[in-house]
Structures are given as C-alpha cells and as structure tokens.
Amino acid sequence: MNKQQIEEFRQKYINNPPKGMSRKDIRKMSDDDLLDMDYFLNENEDYIFFSEDSEGFFIF
C-alpha cells in the first residue's frame, strides 16, 4: 500500500475516530498500526450476527 492510500485511511479515521479513540490517537499512530486497526475494524463484517434472544453477538 502506498503512502497516499495510508494517508487517506488516516484522514478517514481522523474525521470519524473509532469508539474509544481520539483524533490525536489516530495522528500519532504508525502507518502499520493504522493499517492493522483498519483491517481488524473491517475484517469479516459479513459474519457478525446479532441475536435478539441473547446478550452480545457471535462471530462466525
């Protein structure tokens, strides 16, 4: 991934930081940490199921 793409991710998360993080946290992250965070925030989105009958959620 090139530097421009990484900076686009950084801007995306600075404009809308994940819960529990601040814009300052995102600015201070290394490129590798930023890419890891993006991966884990978006991995397997289609496989997370919420159940109305139980507490929590299940990841398959």
Backbone bond lengths (Angstrom), bond angles and torsions (degrees), N, CA, C in turn:
res aa  C-N    CA-C-N  psi(-1)  N-CA   C-N-CA  omega(-1)  CA-C   N-CA-C  phi
1 M - - - 1.448 - - 1.519 107.34 -
2 N 1.313 116.02 135.46 1.463 118.76 -176.50 1.537 111.22 -86.34
3 K 1.307 114.70 168.17 1.472 121.95 -175.54 1.532 112.14 -60.40
4 Q 1.331 117.12 -36.35 1.465 120.68 -179.27 1.536 110.54 -65.02
5 Q 1.317 117.05 -42.57 1.462 120.55 178.91 1.530 111.27 -64.23
6 I 1.311 116.05 -39.56 1.467 120.34 178.91 1.524 110.08 -63.94
7 E 1.328 117.05 -42.20 1.467 120.20 178.76 1.523 111.51 -66.70
8 E 1.323 117.75 -31.16 1.466 120.53 174.97 1.537 110.13 -65.35
9 F 1.343 117.21 -41.81 1.467 120.56 175.08 1.521 110.45 -61.55
10 R 1.329 115.90 -44.14 1.470 120.04 -179.13 1.528 110.22 -59.27
11 Q 1.344 117.41 -46.10 1.466 121.06 178.69 1.529 111.02 -62.31
12 K 1.323 116.76 -40.63 1.467 121.43 178.47 1.532 110.21 -57.00
13 Y 1.326 116.60 -46.27 1.464 119.97 -177.33 1.526 112.84 -81.19
14 I 1.316 118.33 -24.25 1.468 119.93 173.81 1.530 108.99 -68.42
15 N 1.323 116.69 -41.34 1.465 121.22 179.41 1.520 112.78 -70.08
16 N 1.310 117.41 -27.21 1.461 121.84 -178.45 1.529 108.82 -145.87
17 P 1.347 117.75 75.93 1.466 120.35 -175.85 1.532 111.83 -65.02
18 P 1.328 116.50 145.63 1.466 119.79 175.91 1.530 110.42 -62.73
19 K 1.308 115.86 155.80 1.460 121.48 179.98 1.532 109.99 -54.99
20 G 1.307 115.45 132.51 1.458 120.99 178.61 1.523 114.03 90.38
21 M 1.315 117.09 -1.88 1.465 120.62 179.45 1.520 109.28 -121.84
22 S 1.317 114.99 155.89 1.464 119.80 177.38 1.524 109.63 -112.43
23 R 1.306 115.66 168.72 1.466 120.50 176.51 1.521 110.52 -60.25
24 K 1.321 115.70 -36.86 1.465 120.60 179.08 1.527 110.67 -63.18
25 D 1.334 117.20 -40.20 1.461 121.00 177.66 1.524 110.98 -58.83
26 I 1.330 115.82 -43.64 1.463 121.04 -178.38 1.528 110.15 -66.04
27 R 1.326 117.20 -42.00 1.467 120.72 179.96 1.523 111.48 -61.38
28 K 1.333 116.89 -36.27 1.465 121.59 -175.88 1.535 113.44 -82.50
29 M 1.327 118.34 -11.49 1.466 121.41 -177.24 1.523 111.42 -68.36
30 S 1.321 114.82 144.61 1.470 118.64 172.85 1.521 108.61 -71.73
31 D 1.310 116.42 163.27 1.463 120.45 178.34 1.527 110.81 -59.25
32 D 1.324 116.39 -43.06 1.469 120.14 -179.81 1.524 111.63 -63.34
33 D 1.321 117.19 -42.44 1.467 120.24 178.62 1.528 111.20 -64.50
34 L 1.312 116.43 -38.84 1.457 120.94 178.69 1.529 110.90 -63.36
35 L 1.320 116.75 -44.85 1.463 120.48 178.77 1.524 111.28 -65.56
36 D 1.337 117.00 -39.32 1.470 120.43 176.85 1.520 110.58 -61.86
37 M 1.325 117.20 -44.90 1.451 121.13 -179.81 1.526 110.26 -60.87
38 D 1.325 116.93 -45.44 1.459 120.49 179.57 1.523 110.55 -60.90
39 Y 1.301 116.60 -42.37 1.466 120.57 179.56 1.528 110.79 -60.21
40 F 1.321 116.75 -50.08 1.463 119.94 -176.63 1.524 112.93 -70.99
41 L 1.313 117.76 -28.52 1.462 119.78 176.37 1.518 112.16 -72.49
42 N 1.327 117.09 -25.91 1.460 120.61 -174.28 1.519 114.37 -113.91
43 E 1.326 118.37 -3.37 1.462 119.74 -177.91 1.525 110.25 -72.03
44 N 1.283 116.11 138.74 1.465 123.51 175.08 1.521 114.07 55.11
45 E 1.317 118.29 34.66 1.469 120.54 179.02 1.522 112.15 -55.02
46 D 1.314 116.87 -35.30 1.459 120.71 -176.84 1.526 113.22 -75.56
47 Y 1.321 117.51 -9.06 1.454 120.27 -174.51 1.523 113.35 -109.65
48 I 1.296 117.62 16.05 1.463 120.92 176.37 1.520 107.59 -101.30
49 F 1.316 115.06 121.90 1.456 120.37 -177.26 1.520 109.40 -119.65
50 F 1.303 116.37 131.52 1.448 122.13 176.66 1.516 108.02 -100.66
51 S 1.307 115.91 138.22 1.452 120.15 -178.67 1.518 109.52 -114.17
52 E 1.323 116.66 132.00 1.455 120.62 179.49 1.530 111.18 -75.37
53 D 1.341 116.66 -23.12 1.465 120.83 -175.04 1.530 112.92 -87.16
54 S 1.312 117.48 -12.20 1.459 119.03 -176.68 1.522 109.88 -130.76
55 E 1.289 114.89 167.92 1.449 120.01 177.54 1.524 108.09 -89.38
56 G 1.312 117.07 139.01 1.456 120.78 177.28 1.495 113.24 90.34
57 F 1.324 114.59 -159.10 1.447 120.17 -178.19 1.522 109.08 -145.48
58 F 1.295 115.72 167.18 1.456 121.91 -178.35 1.520 109.39 -123.00
59 I 1.299 116.64 138.83 1.450 121.70 175.79 1.523 107.65 -113.11
60 F 1.317 116.26 122.28 1.467 121.13 -179.35 1.499 110.15 -108.16
